Amino acid sequence: MICSLFREYKLPFPLHEYQKQDISYLASVTRSGNFSEVGLGKTIVSIAIALIHGLYDGIDKILIVTPPALTYQ
C-alpha cells in the first residue's frame, strides 16, 4: 500500500525505513497517535496516513492536534 501510494504521489525525498514502519502500523489501526521524537518526520508520516485513510478507507475528516505555537507557522 505504501509503495503504490508514493508512486502516485511523488515525494521530494525518500522515506526512511522507520517512517515506512510508522506508516504501516498507523494505517493498520483505527485510532492512533504519532509521538515520534522531534525531527523524525512526523509531518510526512501524518500526510501519508491522511492520504491512505482518505483514498482507501473513505475517511473524510481527520483531527490533527498541535501545540498552539505551531498554528502560526
N, C-alpha and C positions, 0 to 999 in steps of 0.2 A: 504494500500500500504506500509506504513512504517513498520508495523508488519511483513508482508511477506518478505520485503526486508532484515530486520535484523535477520529473522530466517535463511535465506540463508547465509548471511554474518555476522558471529558471531562477536560481539564486546567484547573487554576485560572488559567492564564495562557497566552498564545500562545507558540509556539516561534519562536525567531529563525531566520533563513534558514540561518546556519551550523550550527545544531543539526539542521535538516532535512537538510542536506547530509551531516553526520556520520552521521545515522541511515541515510540511503540507502546510503552507502558501507559502513558497518559491517554492515548487514544483507545486503549482497551478497557478502561474503567469508566463507570458512569459519573462518578464525582471524583475530582482530583484537585491538587494544588501543586504548583511548581515552586519549590523552596530551595532551588539551587543557589550556590554562593554567588556573590557579586562578580560579574564579568564572564559568566559561563554560558551566556546566550539564552537567557530566559525569554527574551523578546521573540527571537526567531522560532523557538520551540512553541511559544504561545500562538504565534501566527500559524504555524503548521497545524496545531491542534484545532484552531478555529476553522481552517480550511478543510481539514478532514471531517470534522463534525458537520460543517455546513454543506459540503459536497456529497458526502457518503451517508450521513445519518439524518439529513433533513432538519438539523437544528438551526433555528434562525435567530436565537438570542444567546449570547454568551456574556457572563458577568466577569469583568476584569477589575480587580481591586488593586489600587496602588496607593502609596503614601501621598498626602495632599501636595507635597512639594513637587512631585513629578507631574502633576496635572498642568503645570505652566511651562514645561519644557517643550 
